[in-house]
């Protein structure tokens, strides 16, 4: 009798454990929710640019991105009077700066780019992703990237002492530290260091120019966002000697306001900024637009990416 | 009487011990939402579907973390997560159903079997009855279920903007390949 009791107890126990497995899906869900997952933050910004400045975002791995950055002329010219109607806020002014680039991400943490960067200059870009904001087992509060740009002035009428290409080169190194605070709010800190191999007119004898910038985004909807950017030049903007020997001052401030629109295939970024230069190096070192709002310019970034390396194969 | 009782209890115990469930953690689910299936930009694959098979009851369950779908074009992956499937809010897609025409003896004999499955897909917070043919291939101690099926975005309250609609299939074809180790 004792034995039967024991067996029936074991039987009961087993059938109990059997019924616990009755709901297969509940088991999977339970198992899934009990594992700690690594939540890697995505889409801190819509684009690889906040506005003028690089964002922590990188073109996807194995993807090629084509980007056009276009700065129109000054939105208002007082000397033109009524002709400002024809100038159409600078978009029909006959002046524009265009930046066109291709960039590719061979591995997740590295992006390489080549750009036609306005004023007969070209740029090579390397961008590194050092840290991705994430939570879970590992907690990183911010994403960190850095961008390194080498620019060469390819124009024939260059006024450097000896016309070596090395002398035509300038560089910018930027550290990008960003945090996505919520689905809709992201912010980024951007310290910059611009270096000139040969100091152009107007920069005294300063080879190195430093700036600190901030950028941010507020999402209006899944596909639309407002962005802003501000960078402050720390040295090399006041009482500098320009080409004609006169003493001038540059604007140490770089302001931009933008509107992101993700159409599904392209990302459009419309903006208003107080610099008409296309290259970050010029924006951060020789920006001439000061307090006069009429000299601000409209512009847009347009980018599209293509999958070059197919990780996922079609049948 | 005692012997009968003992036998009955033993049967229960043996049945209990024989309740065969199999589990896998690396099920593959592939899909391409583009009308043009050869457009590789849109190809997406998850290799992280977990699944359980109860061979006695012919029941299956599947769970796939939506963020485990990786697209060839990273921008589309971002849209998939942020704009369409809202994967922060609805992290998993699940399926629970019966295998019709399945018998556990199939698992012990190499071969290819035509089955079907009927159940419920739960995705993006919306449930939808599901029915599709399934092929079971048993070979060398591995049972592989292959299911080619379609899912309609509207059935799961996934909103597709008019601008994007012409590019996408009305019903997205998906391929699930789920392998269980039998031995």
Interface residues (C-beta under 8 A of the other chain):
Chain A: X1 X4 X7 X8 X10 X11 X14 X15 X17 X18 X21 X24 X25 X27 X28 X29 X31 X32 X37 X42 X43 X59 X60 X61 X62 X63 X183 X222 X223 X262 X263 X264 X267 X305 X306 X307 X309 X310 X311 X312 X313 X314 X315
Chain B: X2 X5 X6 X9 X10 X12 X13 X16 X17 X19 X21 X30 X32 X37 X38 X40 X41 X43 X44 X45 X50 X51 X52 X54 X59 X60 X61 X62 X63 X65 X70 X71 X72 X73 X74 X75 X77 X78 X79 X81 X82 X83 X88 X92 X94 X95 X96 X161 X163 X164 X175
